[in-house]
Amino acid sequence: MKLTGLKVVDLSQFLPGPHLSMMMADHGAEVIMVESPSGEPTRAIGLQQQGEAIWFRNIARGKKSLCLNLKEAEAKEALLKLLDSADVVIEAFRPGVVDRLGIGYEVVSARNPGIVYCSISAYGQTGPKRLKPAHDLSIQADSGLVAVNEGADGQPASPGVPCADMAASLMALSGILMALVSRDRTGKGDYLDISMQDTLVAWTPNVMGPVFAENRPPVVKDERSWGGAAMYQIYRTRDGRHLSLGGSELKFAKNLLEALGRPDLFELCKLPPGSGQDPVKAFLRETFATRTLAEWDQWFESVDVCYAPVRNLHEAMQEEHLIERQMVVTDDEGLTHLGVPIKFQNEPGQPRFKRPAQGQDNRGLLLSLGYRESEIEQMLAAGALVEKP
């Protein structure tokens, strides 16, 4: 696999860091999750099967678990010895914490110049907000994205997807891989400062027109992406379900309006998004309310339009297409997992579905670093090392 032979040490928790390190594990990297004595929090968050949280199952597969109490000097020394042979380290503490612990980039890179050291934080390592605590919702709110996630009542709604978390995960993965490519040429690693806010803001080039060109916030209901375009819209069907039109190119508007017997409305679709297209929206609202979603699903099969039914999450995961694409997969225990989205023709990813118990790999990892059994027992007795069933 593409990343076979790489050693990744992940000190992070929750979603951005653990998700990116799992993607690396899916493609062959040896990933060691370093847990605190209280354990990875997602072990206990949300619904569980067979005593394990679904969230944890989908961020921890294929990893090893080393459980260290980094408040103890012996634990910090063990971690530093581990990092001496690592290719990548990921951390998501507040800025300054790793330096206070004595495991920051300067210390680690002095011992291992080839290390790629990735810090993921809410607002980055610099700037006036660097120490401000935040999770996904706060970042989306602070970055203007909750304000544009406007419901029909004109009020902001909680986003349905943790975009700030996942943007940080993917940007961090990209940065790590860039640094590894550079290291192949130079032999030297690098330090990555990944801000959740930075990565989320970088996802907005298609909606910055009003902000950059006219120095104003967007009027959400008039913007193409958020309700201003008749052909980029959600409509209710007769049975209380919904369908979406997701392509405002004129060829799709022409195809749809001709198929519905109203080609006269096509000229309005040439107008800018906003109130000028209201008659088209009104016609489509009235029309789509005359049939059930299943009936429209069948009707659209013969019309070349960007159309999709609005499925609930359970329906979407039963979809034949996702199953064929192996994005919903079942392991030998009969447990369901999200699949591997990065699909190579050669050396495809191979998810290893086993998840580690907390501290499961303590002994094996420490023995590989040169520790003796007696030293490991001393660390356990001192609380520097923790094992849980």
Stockholm file with secondary structure:
# STOCKHOLM 1.0

chainA/1-389         MKLTGLKVVDLSQFLPGPHLSMMMADHGAEVIMVESPSGEPTRAIGLQQQGEAIWFRNIARGKKSLCLNLKEAEAKEALLKLLDSADVVIEAFRPGVVDRLGIGYEVVSARNPGIVYCSISAYGQTGPKRLKPAHDLSIQADSGLVAVNEGADGQPASPGVPCADMAASLMALSGILMALVSRDRTGKGDYLDISMQDTLVAWTPNVMGPVFAENRPPVVKDERSWGGAAMYQIYRTRDGRHLSLGGSELKFAKNLLEALGRPDLFELCKLPPGSGQDPVKAFLRETFATRTLAEWDQWFESVDVCYAPVRNLHEAMQEEHLIERQMVVTDDEGLTHLGVPIKFQNEPGQPRFKRPAQGQDNRGLLLSLGYRESEIEQMLAAGALVEKP
#=GR chainA/1-389 SS CTTTTCEEEECCCSSHHHHHHHHHHHTTCEEEEEECTTCCGGGSSSCEETTEEHHHHHHHTTEEEEEBCTTSHHHHHHHHHHHTTCSEEEECSCTTHHHHHTCSHHHHHHHCTTCEEEEEESSCSSSTTTTCCCCHHHHHHHTTHHHHSBCTTSCBCCCSSCHHHHHHHHHHHHHHHHHHHHHHHHSCCEEEEEEHHHHHHTTCGGGCHHHHHHSSCCCGGGSGGGTTSTTEEEEECTTSCEEEEECCCHHHHHHHHHHTTCGGGGGGGGSCSSGGGHHHHHHHHHHHTTSCHHHHHHHGGGSCSCEEECCCHHHHHTCHHHHHTTSEEECTTSCEEECCSCCCSSSCCCCCCCCCCTTTTHHHHHHHTTCCHHHHHHHHHHTSBCCCC
#=GC SS_cons         CTTTTCEEEECCCSSHHHHHHHHHHHTTCEEEEEECTTCCGGGSSSCEETTEEHHHHHHHTTEEEEEBCTTSHHHHHHHHHHHTTCSEEEECSCTTHHHHHTCSHHHHHHHCTTCEEEEEESSCSSSTTTTCCCCHHHHHHHTTHHHHSBCTTSCBCCCSSCHHHHHHHHHHHHHHHHHHHHHHHHSCCEEEEEEHHHHHHTTCGGGCHHHHHHSSCCCGGGSGGGTTSTTEEEEECTTSCEEEEECCCHHHHHHHHHHTTCGGGGGGGGSCSSGGGHHHHHHHHHHHTTSCHHHHHHHGGGSCSCEEECCCHHHHHTCHHHHHTTSEEECTTSCEEECCSCCCSSSCCCCCCCCCCTTTTHHHHHHHTTCCHHHHHHHHHHTSBCCCC
//
